[in-house]
Amino acid sequence: MKLSRGRPRKTCGHGMPCPYQGTHRGKRGFTLPELLVAMSVMAGLAWAVSLIYFSVLGTYNANMWRLRPYDEATKAVERVAMEVRGAMLVDSETITPTSFSVVLPEKDASRDNVLTSDGHGGLALSQGDWLKFYLSDATGSLGATGHCLWMAVQARGTTGFVPKVKIAEDIHPELNPADPATGYPRPMFTYWPDVYHLWGVEMWITSTSTVHGQPQAQTAHSECFLRNL
C-alpha cells in the first residue's frame, strides 16, 4: 500500500508538533461599517446619559428653590400680596417697617362687595374686616417680638386683633438689602399712597435657614396694589 506524503508539520523543538500551528490564521481588524456601528452605539449611549444627567440636575435645581429659606420668603410675599390685593384701604397711620394693616370690603352672602351711599349722591364700599401683618414669636402675640410673620384679623364690628395665620418663619428684616438712599436695610413694608405707585405696598422679606449644612438667606421682593379702590 502506497502512502502519500503530506505537507510536513511544523515542530516546536525536539521534533514535537507545535500545538499553536495555524492559530493566527483568519485574524483581521475592524471594517469601516463595524466602526461606524460601534460609534453610533456609543453616541446613543452618551446622548441617553446626558439626558438623564440634565434631567436630574433640573429636578435638583427646582427642588432647591422649594427648600427653606427660599420657600419661606416667597410664601410670605405671595400670601401678603394676595390679601392686600383684595383690600380697599391701607391704614397709613399705623404702618411701620415691620407691620401694617389693611381694611377689607364688606361681603354679602354671595361674596360680592357691599356698597353704601357716600353721602354725596354716589356709592362707596362698605368697610369689613381688618387684617394686620406683623412680626411676632411662635404664639403670634401682638406684644411679642420674634421672627415669625403673622396675620391677625379684627372682625367687622369688633375691637382688637386676633392672631389667625402664621405665614412664615425665620424672617429677618435686618438682613434685607441696603437702601441706597439711607444705607440701612430696606423696611419690610412700605406704603406708597400716590397715583404713581397706584396705592401699593412694597415688600422686602428675607428668610434664613440651613440648607445642606450651610446657612442661607433669601430675599423676596414684590409690590402689590389695591384692587378695591
C-alpha positions as CSV (number, residue, x, y, z in Angstrom):
1,M,0.0,0.0,0.0
2,K,1.5,3.3,-1.0
3,L,1.2,6.2,1.4
4,S,1.2,9.6,0.0
5,R,3.4,12.1,1.6
6,G,1.6,15.1,3.0
7,R,2.9,18.5,3.9
8,P,5.4,18.3,6.8
9,R,4.1,19.7,10.1
10,K,6.0,22.4,11.8
11,T,7.6,21.5,15.1
12,C,8.3,23.5,18.2
13,G,11.5,21.7,19.0
14,H,12.7,18.2,19.8
15,G,10.7,17.0,16.8
16,M,7.3,17.6,18.6
17,P,4.4,19.1,16.7
18,C,3.6,22.7,17.5
19,P,0.1,22.9,19.2
20,Y,-0.3,26.6,18.2
21,Q,0.1,25.9,14.5
22,G,-2.5,27.9,12.5
23,T,-3.9,29.8,15.4
24,H,-3.2,33.2,13.8
25,R,-5.0,32.3,10.6
26,G,-8.2,34.3,9.8
27,K,-7.5,37.2,12.2
28,R,-8.3,40.7,10.8
29,G,-9.1,44.3,12.0
30,F,-12.5,46.1,12.2
31,T,-14.1,47.1,9.0
32,L,-15.4,50.6,8.4
33,P,-19.1,49.6,8.7
34,E,-18.3,47.9,12.0
35,L,-16.5,51.0,13.3
36,L,-19.5,53.2,12.2
37,V,-21.9,50.9,14.0
38,A,-19.8,51.0,17.2
39,M,-19.5,54.8,17.1
40,S,-23.3,55.1,16.6
41,V,-23.9,52.9,19.6
42,M,-21.5,54.9,21.8
43,A,-23.1,58.2,20.6
44,G,-26.5,56.9,21.5
45,L,-25.4,55.8,25.0
46,A,-23.7,59.2,25.5
47,W,-26.9,61.0,24.5
48,A,-29.0,58.9,26.9
49,V,-26.6,59.5,29.8
50,S,-26.6,63.3,29.1
51,L,-30.4,63.3,29.1
52,I,-30.5,61.6,32.5
53,Y,-27.9,63.9,33.9
54,F,-29.6,67.1,32.8
55,S,-33.0,65.8,34.0
56,V,-31.6,65.0,37.4
57,L,-29.9,68.4,37.5
58,G,-33.1,70.2,36.6
59,T,-35.1,68.4,39.2
60,Y,-32.4,69.2,41.8
61,N,-32.4,72.9,41.0
62,A,-36.2,73.0,41.0
63,N,-36.4,71.4,44.4
64,M,-33.6,73.5,45.8
65,W,-35.8,76.6,45.3
66,R,-38.6,74.9,47.2
67,L,-36.4,74.4,50.2
68,R,-36.3,76.8,53.1
69,P,-35.3,79.6,53.2
70,Y,-36.4,80.1,49.6
71,D,-39.9,78.8,50.2
72,E,-40.4,80.8,53.3
73,A,-39.6,84.2,51.8
74,T,-41.6,83.5,48.6
75,K,-44.5,82.1,50.6
76,A,-44.6,85.2,52.8
77,V,-44.6,87.6,49.8
78,E,-47.3,85.7,47.9
79,R,-49.6,85.4,50.9
80,V,-49.4,89.0,51.9
81,A,-49.8,90.2,48.3
82,M,-52.9,88.1,47.9
83,E,-54.5,89.6,50.9
84,V,-53.5,93.2,50.1
85,R,-54.9,93.0,46.5
86,G,-58.3,92.2,48.0
87,A,-58.2,95.2,50.4
88,M,-59.9,98.6,49.9
89,L,-57.7,100.7,52.3
90,V,-54.2,100.7,53.9
91,D,-54.0,102.2,57.3
92,S,-51.3,104.7,56.7
93,E,-51.3,105.9,60.3
94,T,-50.2,102.7,61.9
95,I,-47.7,101.3,59.3
96,T,-44.2,100.5,60.5
97,P,-41.2,99.0,58.8
98,T,-42.3,95.5,60.0
99,S,-46.1,95.8,60.2
100,F,-49.1,97.3,58.6
101,S,-52.9,96.9,58.5
102,V,-55.5,96.9,55.7
103,V,-59.3,97.1,55.5
104,L,-61.2,94.6,53.5
105,P,-64.5,95.5,51.8
106,E,-67.6,94.0,53.4
107,K,-69.0,91.0,51.6
108,D,-72.6,89.9,51.2
109,A,-73.9,86.3,51.1
110,S,-72.7,85.9,47.5
111,R,-69.2,87.2,48.4
112,D,-69.8,90.4,46.4
113,N,-68.7,93.8,47.8
114,V,-71.4,95.7,49.7
115,L,-72.0,99.2,48.5
116,T,-73.4,102.1,50.6
117,S,-74.1,105.7,50.0
118,D,-71.1,108.0,50.2
119,G,-73.3,110.9,51.3
120,H,-72.8,112.8,48.1
121,G,-75.2,111.0,45.8
122,G,-72.7,108.3,45.0
123,L,-71.8,104.8,46.2
124,A,-68.8,103.6,48.2
125,L,-67.5,100.3,49.5
126,S,-68.6,99.4,53.0
127,Q,-65.8,98.5,55.4
128,G,-65.5,94.9,56.5
129,D,-62.8,93.1,58.5
130,W,-59.3,94.4,59.2
131,L,-56.1,92.5,58.6
132,K,-52.8,93.1,60.3
133,F,-49.4,91.8,59.2
134,Y,-46.6,91.8,61.8
135,L,-43.6,90.0,63.3
136,S,-44.0,88.1,66.5
137,D,-42.9,84.9,68.2
138,A,-44.4,81.4,67.7
139,T,-47.5,82.3,69.7
140,G,-48.5,85.3,67.5
141,S,-48.9,87.6,70.4
142,L,-49.2,91.2,69.2
143,G,-47.0,92.4,72.0
144,A,-44.2,89.9,71.5
145,T,-41.1,90.1,69.3
146,G,-39.7,87.3,67.2
147,H,-39.0,86.1,63.6
148,C,-42.5,84.8,62.6
149,L,-44.7,86.7,60.2
150,W,-48.3,86.6,61.3
151,M,-51.7,87.8,60.1
152,A,-54.3,88.8,62.6
153,V,-57.9,89.6,62.0
154,Q,-60.2,92.1,63.5
155,A,-63.7,91.2,62.6
156,R,-66.2,93.9,61.5
157,G,-67.9,95.4,64.5
158,T,-65.4,94.2,67.0
159,T,-62.3,95.7,68.6
160,G,-58.9,94.1,68.9
161,F,-56.9,91.9,66.5
162,V,-56.9,88.1,66.9
163,P,-53.9,86.1,65.6
164,K,-55.1,83.9,62.8
165,V,-52.4,82.6,60.4
166,K,-48.6,82.2,60.9
167,I,-47.5,82.9,57.4
168,A,-43.7,82.2,57.6
169,E,-40.9,81.6,60.0
170,D,-37.2,82.7,60.3
171,I,-37.9,86.2,58.9
172,H,-35.0,88.6,59.4
173,P,-35.7,92.2,58.2
174,E,-32.2,93.2,59.4
175,L,-30.8,91.1,56.6
176,N,-32.8,92.9,53.9
177,P,-30.7,94.6,51.1
178,A,-29.4,98.0,52.0
179,D,-31.4,101.1,50.8
180,P,-29.1,103.2,48.6
181,A,-30.6,106.4,50.0
182,T,-30.0,105.6,53.7
183,G,-27.5,102.7,53.8
184,Y,-29.8,100.9,56.2
185,P,-31.7,97.6,55.4
186,R,-34.8,98.2,53.5
187,P,-38.0,98.1,55.5
188,M,-40.2,95.0,55.1
189,F,-43.2,97.1,54.2
190,T,-43.5,100.5,52.5
191,Y,-46.8,102.1,51.6
192,W,-46.9,104.3,48.6
193,P,-50.2,106.4,48.8
194,D,-50.0,108.1,45.4
195,V,-51.1,107.7,41.9
196,Y,-47.6,106.9,40.7
197,H,-47.4,103.8,42.8
198,L,-51.1,103.1,42.5
199,W,-51.6,103.0,46.3
200,G,-49.3,100.0,46.6
201,V,-47.4,98.2,49.3
202,E,-43.7,97.3,48.6
203,M,-42.3,94.3,50.4
204,W,-38.8,93.1,51.1
205,I,-38.9,89.9,53.1
206,T,-35.7,87.9,54.0
207,S,-35.8,84.5,55.5
208,T,-32.9,82.3,56.7
209,S,-32.3,78.6,57.2
210,T,-29.7,75.9,56.9
211,V,-29.6,74.2,53.5
212,H,-27.3,71.2,53.1
213,G,-25.5,72.1,56.3
214,Q,-24.8,75.7,55.1
215,P,-26.5,78.9,56.4
216,Q,-28.5,80.5,53.7
217,A,-30.6,83.7,53.3
218,Q,-33.0,84.6,50.6
219,T,-34.9,87.8,49.9
220,A,-38.2,88.1,48.1
221,H,-39.3,91.4,46.7
222,S,-42.7,92.5,45.4
223,E,-45.1,95.3,45.0
224,C,-48.8,94.7,45.3
225,F,-51.7,97.1,44.6
226,L,-55.2,97.6,46.0
227,R,-57.9,96.5,43.6
228,N,-60.9,97.7,45.5
229,L,-60.4,101.5,45.5
